[in-house]
Amino acid sequence: MTYHIQILIMNNAPQFRFSKRVILYPFFTVLLLWLVYWFEFRFGFDFTKYGIYPRTLSGLKGIFFSPFIHSSVKHLYNNSFPAIILMSALLYFYRGMSSKVLIVGWLLSGLLTWIIARNAYHIGFSGIIYLLSSFIFFKGIFTKYYRLIAVSLIVVFIYGSLVWYLFPVDERISWEGHLSGFLIGLLLALIFPGQIEIDVPIQKIEAEEDQDPFLKHFDENGNFIPTSELEKRNQEDESE
């Protein structure tokens, strides 16, 4: 009789795995931002009215559309590289929860902007950038895993100056959108499960009953056979 035993090999360290989507998703997202701006510029459209306009029913549509709308090439350029870097980091280090972070964070940060912001159109991808910066930083700290903490410190090193734009330092900048993204990123880092998705290998071991002394103590139904009874059975088998 052959027993098949599955042994779970425990591994407390997350196994980060690179995939094409880590690069492709951020790249095509930023490409879409540039295509929207090109279309707006080329055909003379002004999509500003599709931004978030606080506390109005019509302004709610901006929750969905505002990240794709930018006021100038400089505005779009300033958001492009942080978007690629931070989205790639999210997809690589937190692939199991990346979709939830982006979708839920996008909607909640937009809604919070709609609630707290000044009466003006709020546009741009920067709210998502603050969302990602905040989530990656705080989640790395909360997990207490050294590689993720290192990622958090890198985010602070590269984008630490973003903190100043959480405050009304420039009336042309939607600091409310930045603050909303930052707060929602912190919230998601707190409420989303602390486990990081890992690759857990499973090893199968096959053992023949007549070759394994331990397995000889169990019958075909899994019942334990005492040593004395097992020796008696062996003697009977030999006598036959």
PyRosetta script that sets phi, psi and omega in degrees:
from pyrosetta import init, pose_from_sequence

init()
pose = pose_from_sequence("MTYHIQILIMNNAPQFRFSKRVILYPFFTVLLLWLVYWFEFRFGFDFTKYGIYPRTLSGLKGIFFSPFIHSSVKHLYNNSFPAIILMSALLYFYRGMSSKVLIVGWLLSGLLTWIIARNAYHIGFSGIIYLLSSFIFFKGIFTKYYRLIAVSLIVVFIYGSLVWYLFPVDERISWEGHLSGFLIGLLLALIFPGQIEIDVPIQKIEAEEDQDPFLKHFDENGNFIPTSELEKRNQEDESE")
pose.set_psi(1, 139.4)
pose.set_omega(1, -178.9)
pose.set_phi(2, -112.2)
pose.set_psi(2, 128.4)
pose.set_omega(2, 176.9)
pose.set_phi(3, -102.2)
pose.set_psi(3, 136.1)
pose.set_omega(3, 177.4)
pose.set_phi(4, -107.9)
pose.set_psi(4, 119.3)
pose.set_omega(4, -177.8)
pose.set_phi(5, -116.4)
pose.set_psi(5, 128.7)
pose.set_omega(5, 174.9)
pose.set_phi(6, -101.0)
pose.set_psi(6, 124.9)
pose.set_omega(6, 179.7)
pose.set_phi(7, -112.6)
pose.set_psi(7, 125.3)
pose.set_omega(7, 178.9)
pose.set_phi(8, -87.2)
pose.set_psi(8, 119.8)
pose.set_omega(8, 179.2)
pose.set_phi(9, -88.4)
pose.set_psi(9, 113.1)
pose.set_omega(9, -174.9)
pose.set_phi(10, -78.9)
pose.set_psi(10, 141.0)
pose.set_omega(10, 178.9)
pose.set_phi(11, -148.0)
pose.set_psi(11, 112.2)
pose.set_omega(11, -176.4)
pose.set_phi(12, -80.6)
pose.set_psi(12, -14.4)
pose.set_omega(12, -176.4)
pose.set_phi(13, -92.6)
pose.set_psi(13, 129.1)
pose.set_omega(13, 177.4)
pose.set_phi(14, -60.0)
pose.set_psi(14, 137.5)
pose.set_omega(14, 177.6)
pose.set_phi(15, -101.8)
pose.set_psi(15, 99.7)
pose.set_omega(15, -177.3)
pose.set_phi(16, -78.4)
pose.set_psi(16, 133.6)
pose.set_omega(16, -175.9)
pose.set_phi(17, -128.7)
pose.set_psi(17, 128.2)
pose.set_omega(17, 180.0)
pose.set_phi(18, -79.9)
pose.set_psi(18, 140.9)
pose.set_omega(18, 173.5)
pose.set_phi(19, -140.7)
pose.set_psi(19, 165.4)
pose.set_omega(19, -176.4)
pose.set_phi(20, -62.0)
pose.set_psi(20, -31.8)
pose.set_omega(20, -177.0)
pose.set_phi(21, -65.3)
pose.set_psi(21, -23.2)
pose.set_omega(21, 178.3)
pose.set_phi(22, -58.7)
pose.set_psi(22, -33.9)
pose.set_omega(22, 178.8)
pose.set_phi(23, -98.1)
pose.set_psi(23, -42.9)
pose.set_omega(23, -171.8)
pose.set_phi(24, -67.5)
pose.set_psi(24, -43.8)
pose.set_omega(24, -177.9)
pose.set_phi(25, -61.2)
pose.set_psi(25, -50.6)
pose.set_omega(25, 177.3)
pose.set_phi(26, -62.0)
pose.set_psi(26, -40.0)
pose.set_omega(26, -178.5)
pose.set_phi(27, -62.0)
pose.set_psi(27, -47.7)
pose.set_omega(27, -178.4)
pose.set_phi(28, -71.4)
pose.set_psi(28, -27.4)
pose.set_omega(28, 174.7)
pose.set_phi(29, -64.7)
pose.set_psi(29, -47.9)
pose.set_omega(29, 179.2)
pose.set_phi(30, -67.8)
pose.set_psi(30, -36.9)
pose.set_omega(30, 176.1)
pose.set_phi(31, -59.6)
pose.set_psi(31, -40.5)
pose.set_omega(31, 177.9)
pose.set_phi(32, -63.2)
pose.set_psi(32, -40.0)
pose.set_omega(32, 177.5)
pose.set_phi(33, -59.2)
pose.set_psi(33, -43.8)
pose.set_omega(33, 179.7)
pose.set_phi(34, -68.8)
pose.set_psi(34, -36.0)
pose.set_omega(34, 178.1)
pose.set_phi(35, -65.6)
pose.set_psi(35, -40.3)
pose.set_omega(35, 177.5)
pose.set_phi(36, -62.3)
pose.set_psi(36, -44.8)
pose.set_omega(36, -179.9)
pose.set_phi(37, -65.8)
pose.set_psi(37, -40.9)
pose.set_omega(37, 178.5)
pose.set_phi(38, -61.8)
pose.set_psi(38, -44.1)
pose.set_omega(38, 179.9)
pose.set_phi(39, -61.6)
pose.set_psi(39, -42.6)
pose.set_omega(39, -179.7)
pose.set_phi(40, -62.9)
pose.set_psi(40, -44.6)
pose.set_omega(40, -178.8)
pose.set_phi(41, -71.8)
pose.set_psi(41, -43.5)
pose.set_omega(41, -174.0)
pose.set_phi(42, -66.7)
pose.set_psi(42, -38.7)
pose.set_omega(42, -174.5)
pose.set_phi(43, -107.4)
pose.set_psi(43, 9.8)
pose.set_omega(43, 172.0)
pose.set_phi(44, 73.5)
pose.set_psi(44, 27.3)
pose.set_omega(44, 177.7)
pose.set_phi(45, -88.7)
pose.set_psi(45, 159.1)
pose.set_omega(45, 173.1)
pose.set_phi(46, -130.9)
pose.set_psi(46, 106.9)
pose.set_omega(46, -175.9)
pose.set_phi(47, -90.5)
pose.set_psi(47, 8.6)
pose.set_omega(47, -176.9)
pose.set_phi(48, -56.2)
pose.set_psi(48, -34.8)
pose.set_omega(48, -177.7)
pose.set_phi(49, -66.7)
pose.set_psi(49, -10.5)
pose.set_omega(49, 176.2)
pose.set_phi(50, -93.1)
pose.set_psi(50, 8.4)
pose.set_omega(50, 175.5)
pose.set_phi(51, -80.1)
pose.set_psi(51, -177.7)
pose.set_omega(51, 179.2)
pose.set_phi(52, -80.9)
pose.set_psi(52, 120.6)
pose.set_omega(52, 172.9)
pose.set_phi(53, -113.8)
pose.set_psi(53, 112.4)
pose.set_omega(53, -168.7)
pose.set_phi(54, -59.1)
pose.set_psi(54, 141.5)
pose.set_omega(54, 169.7)
pose.set_phi(55, 57.2)
pose.set_psi(55, 31.1)
pose.set_omega(55, 171.3)
pose.set_phi(56, -128.4)
pose.set_psi(56, 147.2)
pose.set_omega(56, -178.5)
pose.set_phi(57, -62.7)
pose.set_psi(57, -43.1)
pose.set_omega(57, 179.9)
pose.set_phi(58, -66.4)
pose.set_psi(58, -26.4)
pose.set_omega(58, -179.0)
pose.set_phi(59, -74.0)
pose.set_psi(59, -11.6)
pose.set_omega(59, 179.5)
pose.set_phi(60, -65.9)
pose.set_psi(60, -27.9)
pose.set_omega(60, -179.0)
pose.set_phi(61, -63.5)
pose.set_psi(61, -23.7)
pose.set_omega(61, 179.3)
pose.set_phi(62, -64.9)
pose.set_psi(62, -22.0)
pose.set_omega(62, 176.3)
pose.set_phi(63, -57.3)
pose.set_psi(63, -36.1)
pose.set_omega(63, -178.6)
pose.set_phi(64, -87.8)
pose.set_psi(64, -35.3)
pose.set_omega(64, -170.2)
pose.set_phi(65, -101.7)
pose.set_psi(65, -23.6)
pose.set_omega(65, -171.3)
pose.set_phi(66, -58.3)
pose.set_psi(66, -36.2)
pose.set_omega(66, -179.5)
pose.set_phi(67, -62.1)
pose.set_psi(67, -20.9)
pose.set_omega(67, -177.6)
pose.set_phi(68, -89.5)
pose.set_psi(68, -4.6)
pose.set_omega(68, -173.1)
pose.set_phi(69, -109.4)
pose.set_psi(69, 132.2)
pose.set_omega(69, 179.8)
pose.set_phi(70, -133.9)
pose.set_psi(70, 149.0)
pose.set_omega(70, -173.2)
pose.set_phi(71, -83.4)
pose.set_psi(71, -21.0)
pose.set_omega(71, -176.7)
pose.set_phi(72, -159.7)
pose.set_psi(72, 168.3)
pose.set_omega(72, 176.3)
pose.set_phi(73, -62.5)
pose.set_psi(73, -39.9)
pose.set_omega(73, 178.8)
pose.set_phi(74, -62.1)
pose.set_psi(74, -43.3)
pose.set_omega(74, 177.9)
pose.set_phi(75, -58.5)
pose.set_psi(75, -47.1)
pose.set_omega(75, -179.2)
pose.set_phi(76, -68.2)
pose.set_psi(76, -42.1)
pose.set_omega(76, 179.8)
pose.set_phi(77, -61.4)
pose.set_psi(77, -42.9)
pose.set_omega(77, -179.0)
pose.set_phi(78, -64.4)
pose.set_psi(78, -24.5)
pose.set_omega(78, 179.9)
pose.set_phi(79, -92.5)
pose.set_psi(79, -18.0)
pose.set_omega(79, -170.6)
pose.set_phi(80, -67.3)
pose.set_psi(80, -54.2)
pose.set_omega(80, -176.0)
pose.set_phi(81, -67.8)
pose.set_psi(81, -43.6)
pose.set_omega(81, 174.4)
pose.set_phi(82, -59.5)
pose.set_psi(82, -35.9)
pose.set_omega(82, 179.3)
pose.set_phi(83, -63.1)
pose.set_psi(83, -45.2)
pose.set_omega(83, -179.8)
pose.set_phi(84, -64.8)
pose.set_psi(84, -46.9)
pose.set_omega(84, -176.3)
pose.set_phi(85, -65.2)
pose.set_psi(85, -48.0)
pose.set_omega(85, -175.4)
pose.set_phi(86, -72.5)
pose.set_psi(86, -37.9)
pose.set_omega(86, 176.3)
pose.set_phi(87, -65.9)
pose.set_psi(87, -39.6)
pose.set_omega(87, 177.7)
pose.set_phi(88, -63.2)
pose.set_psi(88, -42.3)
pose.set_omega(88, 178.5)
pose.set_phi(89, -62.7)
pose.set_psi(89, -42.0)
pose.set_omega(89, 178.9)
pose.set_phi(90, -62.4)
pose.set_psi(90, -46.0)
pose.set_omega(90, -177.1)
pose.set_phi(91, -68.5)
pose.set_psi(91, -30.7)
pose.set_omega(91, -177.7)
pose.set_phi(92, -81.7)
pose.set_psi(92, -49.2)
pose.set_omega(92, -173.6)
pose.set_phi(93, -87.9)
pose.set_psi(93, -23.0)
pose.set_omega(93, -177.0)
pose.set_phi(94, -131.8)
pose.set_psi(94, 46.2)
pose.set_omega(94, -172.2)
pose.set_phi(95, -61.3)
pose.set_psi(95, -31.1)
pose.set_omega(95, -177.9)
pose.set_phi(96, -68.5)
pose.set_psi(96, -23.9)
pose.set_omega(96, -178.1)
pose.set_phi(97, -121.7)
pose.set_psi(97, 6.5)
pose.set_omega(97, -174.0)
pose.set_phi(98, -61.7)
pose.set_psi(98, -42.1)
pose.set_omega(98, -179.0)
pose.set_phi(99, -64.1)
pose.set_psi(99, -42.7)
pose.set_omega(99, 179.2)
pose.set_phi(100, -64.2)
pose.set_psi(100, -41.5)
pose.set_omega(100, -179.7)
pose.set_phi(101, -61.8)
pose.set_psi(101, -45.8)
pose.set_omega(101, -178.2)
pose.set_phi(102, -66.6)
pose.set_psi(102, -48.9)
pose.set_omega(102, -175.0)
pose.set_phi(103, -70.8)
pose.set_psi(103, -52.8)
pose.set_omega(103, -179.1)
pose.set_phi(104, -64.8)
pose.set_psi(104, -42.9)
pose.set_omega(104, 179.2)
pose.set_phi(105, -63.2)
pose.set_psi(105, -41.6)
pose.set_omega(105, 177.8)
pose.set_phi(106, -57.4)
pose.set_psi(106, -51.0)
pose.set_omega(106, -176.0)
pose.set_phi(107, -68.4)
pose.set_psi(107, -45.0)
pose.set_omega(107, -176.6)
pose.set_phi(108, -69.8)
pose.set_psi(108, -40.4)
pose.set_omega(108, 179.0)
pose.set_phi(109, -66.7)
pose.set_psi(109, -36.8)
pose.set_omega(109, 175.8)
pose.set_phi(110, -65.5)
pose.set_psi(110, -41.4)
pose.set_omega(110, 179.3)
pose.set_phi(111, -65.2)
pose.set_psi(111, -41.3)
pose.set_omega(111, 179.0)
pose.set_phi(112, -65.1)
pose.set_psi(112, -38.6)
pose.set_omega(112, 175.1)
pose.set_phi(113, -60.5)
pose.set_psi(113, -43.6)
pose.set_omega(113, 179.3)
pose.set_phi(114, -60.1)
pose.set_psi(114, -31.9)
pose.set_omega(114, -177.2)
pose.set_phi(115, -80.8)
pose.set_psi(115, -42.8)
pose.set_omega(115, -168.1)
pose.set_phi(116, -103.6)
pose.set_psi(116, -13.6)
pose.set_omega(116, -168.7)
pose.set_phi(117, -78.5)
pose.set_psi(117, 166.6)
pose.set_omega(117, 175.5)
pose.set_phi(118, -67.7)
pose.set_psi(118, 164.1)
pose.set_omega(118, 177.5)
pose.set_phi(119, -77.8)
pose.set_psi(119, 87.8)
pose.set_omega(119, 178.0)
pose.set_phi(120, -163.9)
pose.set_psi(120, 165.5)
pose.set_omega(120, 176.6)
pose.set_phi(121, -80.6)
pose.set_psi(121, 127.4)
pose.set_omega(121, -178.7)
pose.set_phi(122, -110.5)
pose.set_psi(122, 118.7)
pose.set_omega(122, -174.3)
pose.set_phi(123, -132.6)
pose.set_psi(123, 164.7)
pose.set_omega(123, 173.6)
pose.set_phi(124, 112.6)
pose.set_psi(124, 158.9)
pose.set_omega(124, -177.9)
pose.set_phi(125, -85.6)
pose.set_psi(125, -2.3)
pose.set_omega(125, -173.1)
pose.set_phi(126, -64.5)
pose.set_psi(126, -29.6)
pose.set_omega(126, 176.4)
pose.set_phi(127, -61.4)
pose.set_psi(127, -39.5)
pose.set_omega(127, 176.8)
pose.set_phi(128, -67.2)
pose.set_psi(128, -37.5)
pose.set_omega(128, 178.6)
pose.set_phi(129, -61.9)
pose.set_psi(129, -43.0)
pose.set_omega(129, 177.4)
pose.set_phi(130, -67.4)
pose.set_psi(130, -36.0)
pose.set_omega(130, 175.3)
pose.set_phi(131, -58.8)
pose.set_psi(131, -49.3)
pose.set_omega(131, -177.8)
pose.set_phi(132, -67.9)
pose.set_psi(132, -42.6)
pose.set_omega(132, 179.1)
pose.set_phi(133, -59.4)
pose.set_psi(133, -46.2)
pose.set_omega(133, -178.6)
pose.set_phi(134, -65.2)
pose.set_psi(134, -47.6)
pose.set_omega(134, -178.4)
pose.set_phi(135, -61.7)
pose.set_psi(135, -49.2)
pose.set_omega(135, -177.5)
pose.set_phi(136, -62.4)
pose.set_psi(136, -40.4)
pose.set_omega(136, -179.6)
pose.set_phi(137, -65.5)
pose.set_psi(137, -55.7)
pose.set_omega(137, -174.7)
pose.set_phi(138, -70.3)
pose.set_psi(138, -36.2)
pose.set_omega(138, 179.8)
pose.set_phi(139, -65.2)
pose.set_psi(139, -39.0)
pose.set_omega(139, 177.3)
pose.set_phi(140, -62.0)
pose.set_psi(140, -38.7)
pose.set_omega(140, 178.0)
pose.set_phi(141, -68.5)
pose.set_psi(141, -43.8)
pose.set_omega(141, -176.1)
pose.set_phi(142, -68.1)
pose.set_psi(142, -33.4)
pose.set_omega(142, -178.9)
pose.set_phi(143, -72.0)
pose.set_psi(143, -23.8)
pose.set_omega(143, 179.7)
pose.set_phi(144, 60.0)
pose.set_psi(144, 27.6)
pose.set_omega(144, 175.9)
pose.set_phi(145, -102.3)
pose.set_psi(145, 129.8)
pose.set_omega(145, -165.8)
pose.set_phi(146, -61.4)
pose.set_psi(146, -36.2)
pose.set_omega(146, -179.9)
pose.set_phi(147, -67.5)
pose.set_psi(147, -38.8)
pose.set_omega(147, -179.6)
pose.set_phi(148, -73.5)
pose.set_psi(148, -32.7)
pose.set_omega(148, 173.9)
pose.set_phi(149, -64.5)
pose.set_psi(149, -39.5)
pose.set_omega(149, 177.3)
pose.set_phi(150, -61.4)
pose.set_psi(150, -40.2)
pose.set_omega(150, 176.5)
pose.set_phi(151, -62.3)
pose.set_psi(151, -41.2)
pose.set_omega(151, 178.4)
pose.set_phi(152, -59.6)
pose.set_psi(152, -43.6)
pose.set_omega(152, -179.0)
pose.set_phi(153, -67.4)
pose.set_psi(153, -35.3)
pose.set_omega(153, 177.1)
pose.set_phi(154, -65.0)
pose.set_psi(154, -41.8)
pose.set_omega(154, 177.8)
pose.set_phi(155, -59.5)
pose.set_psi(155, -43.3)
pose.set_omega(155, 178.9)
pose.set_phi(156, -63.6)
pose.set_psi(156, -42.4)
pose.set_omega(156, -178.4)
pose.set_phi(157, -63.1)
pose.set_psi(157, -43.0)
pose.set_omega(157, -175.8)
pose.set_phi(158, -81.5)
pose.set_psi(158, -41.9)
pose.set_omega(158, -171.5)
pose.set_phi(159, -117.2)
pose.set_psi(159, 20.0)
pose.set_omega(159, -179.5)
pose.set_phi(160, -60.4)
pose.set_psi(160, -30.4)
pose.set_omega(160, -179.1)
pose.set_phi(161, -68.3)
pose.set_psi(161, -13.8)
pose.set_omega(161, 179.3)
pose.set_phi(162, -62.0)
pose.set_psi(162, -23.4)
pose.set_omega(162, -175.3)
pose.set_phi(163, -60.2)
pose.set_psi(163, -29.9)
pose.set_omega(163, -178.5)
pose.set_phi(164, -65.7)
pose.set_psi(164, -27.8)
pose.set_omega(164, -177.4)
pose.set_phi(165, -88.4)
pose.set_psi(165, 12.0)
pose.set_omega(165, 167.6)
pose.set_phi(166, -81.5)
pose.set_psi(166, -6.8)
pose.set_omega(166, -177.0)
pose.set_phi(167, -120.6)
pose.set_psi(167, 158.2)
pose.set_omega(167, -175.8)
pose.set_phi(168, -74.7)
pose.set_psi(168, 68.8)
pose.set_omega(168, 179.6)
pose.set_phi(169, -87.3)
pose.set_psi(169, -17.5)
pose.set_omega(169, -178.9)
pose.set_phi(170, -147.3)
pose.set_psi(170, 120.3)
pose.set_omega(170, -175.5)
pose.set_phi(171, -67.4)
pose.set_psi(171, -16.4)
pose.set_omega(171, 179.0)
pose.set_phi(172, -81.6)
pose.set_psi(172, -11.5)
pose.set_omega(172, -176.4)
pose.set_phi(173, -104.2)
pose.set_psi(173, 136.5)
pose.set_omega(173, 178.7)
pose.set_phi(174, -81.2)
pose.set_psi(174, 80.9)
pose.set_omega(174, 178.4)
pose.set_phi(175, -66.4)
pose.set_psi(175, -25.1)
pose.set_omega(175, 177.4)
pose.set_phi(176, -65.5)
pose.set_psi(176, -39.4)
pose.set_omega(176, 176.7)
pose.set_phi(177, -65.4)
pose.set_psi(177, -39.9)
pose.set_omega(177, 177.2)
pose.set_phi(178, -63.3)
pose.set_psi(178, -47.1)
pose.set_omega(178, -179.2)
pose.set_phi(179, -62.9)
pose.set_psi(179, -40.1)
pose.set_omega(179, 179.1)
pose.set_phi(180, -62.2)
pose.set_psi(180, -45.8)
pose.set_omega(180, 177.9)
pose.set_phi(181, -61.6)
pose.set_psi(181, -42.1)
pose.set_omega(181, -179.9)
pose.set_phi(182, -62.6)
pose.set_psi(182, -47.1)
pose.set_omega(182, -177.9)
pose.set_phi(183, -67.0)
pose.set_psi(183, -39.9)
pose.set_omega(183, 179.6)
pose.set_phi(184, -69.0)
pose.set_psi(184, -36.4)
pose.set_omega(184, 176.1)
pose.set_phi(185, -60.6)
pose.set_psi(185, -42.9)
pose.set_omega(185, 176.4)
pose.set_phi(186, -63.2)
pose.set_psi(186, -43.4)
pose.set_omega(186, -179.9)
pose.set_phi(187, -60.8)
pose.set_psi(187, -45.3)
pose.set_omega(187, -178.7)
pose.set_phi(188, -67.4)
pose.set_psi(188, -34.7)
pose.set_omega(188, 177.0)
pose.set_phi(189, -64.1)
pose.set_psi(189, -29.4)
pose.set_omega(189, -179.9)
pose.set_phi(190, -81.0)
pose.set_psi(190, -42.1)
pose.set_omega(190, -170.7)
pose.set_phi(191, -93.3)
pose.set_psi(191, -23.4)
pose.set_omega(191, 178.9)
pose.set_phi(192, -74.0)
pose.set_psi(192, 148.7)
pose.set_omega(192, -176.6)
pose.set_phi(193, -52.1)
pose.set_psi(193, 143.0)
pose.set_omega(193, -177.6)
pose.set_phi(194, -78.4)
pose.set_psi(194, -15.5)
pose.set_omega(194, -178.6)
pose.set_phi(195, -72.4)
pose.set_psi(195, 136.8)
pose.set_omega(195, 175.5)
pose.set_phi(196, -97.9)
pose.set_psi(196, 137.4)
pose.set_omega(196, -178.1)
pose.set_phi(197, -63.4)
pose.set_psi(197, 128.1)
pose.set_omega(197, 179.6)
pose.set_phi(198, -127.7)
pose.set_psi(198, 158.7)
pose.set_omega(198, 175.1)
pose.set_phi(199, -90.3)
pose.set_psi(199, 114.1)
pose.set_omega(199, -177.8)
pose.set_phi(200, -106.8)
pose.set_psi(200, 109.3)
pose.set_omega(200, 179.3)
pose.set_phi(201, -71.4)
pose.set_psi(201, 146.3)
pose.set_omega(201, 177.6)
pose.set_phi(202, -118.7)
pose.set_psi(202, 127.7)
pose.set_omega(202, -178.0)
pose.set_phi(203, -107.8)
pose.set_psi(203, 132.9)
pose.set_omega(203, 177.6)
pose.set_phi(204, -105.2)
pose.set_psi(204, 134.4)
pose.set_omega(204, 179.2)
pose.set_phi(205, -122.9)
pose.set_psi(205, 128.4)
pose.set_omega(205, 176.5)
pose.set_phi(206, -110.0)
pose.set_psi(206, 133.4)
pose.set_omega(206, -179.8)
pose.set_phi(207, -136.2)
pose.set_psi(207, 136.3)
pose.set_omega(207, 176.6)
pose.set_phi(208, -81.5)
pose.set_psi(208, 136.0)
pose.set_omega(208, -176.9)
pose.set_phi(209, -58.4)
pose.set_psi(209, -39.9)
pose.set_omega(209, -175.7)
pose.set_phi(210, -77.7)
pose.set_psi(210, -3.3)
pose.set_omega(210, 179.5)
pose.set_phi(211, -109.9)
pose.set_psi(211, -12.2)
pose.set_omega(211, -177.5)
pose.set_phi(212, -113.0)
pose.set_psi(212, 114.6)
pose.set_omega(212, -177.8)
pose.set_phi(213, -61.0)
pose.set_psi(213, -34.4)
pose.set_omega(213, -178.2)
pose.set_phi(214, -69.5)
pose.set_psi(214, -44.1)
pose.set_omega(214, -177.5)
pose.set_phi(215, -68.4)
pose.set_psi(215, -20.8)
pose.set_omega(215, 177.5)
pose.set_phi(216, -63.4)
pose.set_psi(216, -20.6)
pose.set_omega(216, -178.0)
pose.set_phi(217, -82.3)
pose.set_psi(217, 6.9)
pose.set_omega(217, 179.0)
pose.set_phi(218, -126.5)
pose.set_psi(218, 136.8)
pose.set_omega(218, 176.9)
pose.set_phi(219, -86.3)
pose.set_psi(219, -175.0)
pose.set_omega(219, -175.5)
pose.set_phi(220, -65.8)
pose.set_psi(220, -17.9)
pose.set_omega(220, 177.9)
pose.set_phi(221, -95.8)
pose.set_psi(221, 1.8)
pose.set_omega(221, 178.6)
pose.set_phi(222, 87.9)
pose.set_psi(222, 8.2)
pose.set_omega(222, -179.8)
pose.set_phi(223, -80.7)
pose.set_psi(223, 140.6)
pose.set_omega(223, -178.5)
pose.set_phi(224, -76.1)
pose.set_psi(224, 137.7)
pose.set_omega(224, 179.4)
pose.set_phi(225, -111.9)
pose.set_psi(225, 118.4)
pose.set_omega(225, 178.6)
pose.set_phi(226, -59.9)
pose.set_psi(226, 155.9)
pose.set_omega(226, -177.1)
pose.set_phi(227, -60.1)
pose.set_psi(227, -42.3)
pose.set_omega(227, -179.1)
pose.set_phi(228, -60.4)
pose.set_psi(228, -43.9)
pose.set_omega(228, -179.7)
pose.set_phi(229, -69.9)
pose.set_psi(229, -35.2)
pose.set_omega(229, 179.1)
pose.set_phi(230, -64.9)
pose.set_psi(230, -42.1)
pose.set_omega(230, 178.4)
pose.set_phi(231, -64.2)
pose.set_psi(231, -37.7)
pose.set_omega(231, 178.4)
pose.set_phi(232, -63.2)
pose.set_psi(232, -42.0)
pose.set_omega(232, 179.0)
pose.set_phi(233, -64.9)
pose.set_psi(233, -39.4)
pose.set_omega(233, -179.9)
pose.set_phi(234, -63.9)
pose.set_psi(234, -40.4)
pose.set_omega(234, 178.4)
pose.set_phi(235, -64.1)
pose.set_psi(235, -40.2)
pose.set_omega(235, 178.1)
pose.set_phi(236, -64.4)
pose.set_psi(236, -40.4)
pose.set_omega(236, 179.2)
pose.set_phi(237, -64.6)
pose.set_psi(237, -39.1)
pose.set_omega(237, -179.9)
pose.set_phi(238, -68.4)
pose.set_psi(238, -36.5)
pose.set_omega(238, 179.7)
pose.set_phi(239, -68.4)
pose.set_psi(239, -29.7)
pose.set_omega(239, 178.0)
pose.set_phi(240, -74.5)
pose.dump_pdb("model.pdb")
